[in-house]
């Protein structure tokens, strides 16, 4: 079962806030924290990890802040989650125990990867589509 911690969830929220920034302007941590309701200290840790993974860039100084390192069309939710949580799937020790079970787990892995392969720019659309279908 895939389990995403608050770090992964908040990371997606922070990246979404940066995507929604008007004219892709730099956002300071306090602005992102206000938009996402994430504590300043925790947000600093998350943004540091995202920066190390080359998903965001930061500019120091009075007019500095954070912005996406790539176009939102190029960033997947999967990229964000794996930058913060590590790989979602680690090969099982029981691989080879059963052809049927190996196929099942491979299929589950692929299906889960598809779920998380939403582009950052498509999150709003995915959310709206989901609730219109209910």
N, C-alpha and C positions, 0 to 999 in steps of 0.2 A: 504494500500500500504506500502511496506517495503521501508524504506529510510535509507541509510547508510551514515553517515557523513564522513568527511575526516579522522576523528580519526579512524574509522573502516577500511577504505580503506588503510590508512597509516600503521595501525597495521598489516594488512595482508602483505603489502609490506615489513615491517621490519622483520616479521617472515619468509617470503620467503628468504630474504637476509641472515638471520641466517641459514636457511636450506641449502643454496647454499655455505656457508662458507666451504672452503676446509678442509677436515678431521675434521669437526665439531669443528674447533678451536674457541676460544673466540674472539668475535669481539667487538671493542671499538665503542662507539657511533659515533665518527667521521667517522669511516669506513662505518657504516650502513647508516649514513646521506649522505655520498658521493655516495653510491650505489643507494639510494632510492630518493635522492633529497628532503629529509624531513629536516626541520630546526632542529638544535641541541636541542634547548629548547623544541620544541614540541615532538621530539623523546624521550627525557628524560621522559616526562609525559606518553607517550604511553608505553614505556618499564616498567615504574613503575607500571602501571595498569596490564600489562601482567605478571609481576613478582608476584603481589598480587594474581593473578588468577592461579599461578603455571604453567604458560605456558613457562616462561623463568626463567633462574637462572642467577645471576650476581656474579662475583668474583671481589672483590676490589683489588686495588693495581696497580702497574706499568704494570704488565702483565695481568691485569684483563680485564674484559669485560662481554659480554652477550653470552649466548648460549641457545638452546632449552632445556627445562626441560624434554621433552619426545621425543621419536623417531617421526620423521615426519609422519610415517604411523599411528600414534595414535592421531594426531592433525587434527581436521577438521576446515575448514574456519569458520564454524558456531561457534566453540569454541572461536575463536579469536574475531569474530565480537561481540558475546554476552559478552565476557569479557570486551570489550570496550564500547559497546552501551547499554548493558542490554539485557534482553530477547527480541527477535524479535516479539514475540506474547504475548499479554496480553489478557486474556479472555474478551470478549466483554460484555458490560452491557445488550445487547439485546439478549443474549443467551436465547433460548426458545420462541422467537417471532414467528418463523416459522421453521418447520422441514426442509423445502427445503433450506431456507437461512442458517440455522445452518449447514446443510450438505455441502452447498457450501463453507462457510467460513472454515469449518474443512478441506475440501479438498484443498482449497487454502493454508491454513497453512501447510499442509503436503507437497504439491508440492514445496512451497518455502523452507521449511526445506531441502528437497531433493536437491534443487539447491545449497544450502549453505553447504551441507554435503560432499563436496569434500575434500579429504585428502590433507594436505599441500604438501606432496611429489608428488601428482598427478596434481598440478596446471599447470606445464609445459605441461604435456600430454593433459590436458583438453583444454588448450589454443590452442595448435597445432591442435587438433582434430576439435575444433570450426572453425578455419580459413580454414582448409582443406575442410570442408563441405560447405563453402560459395561459 
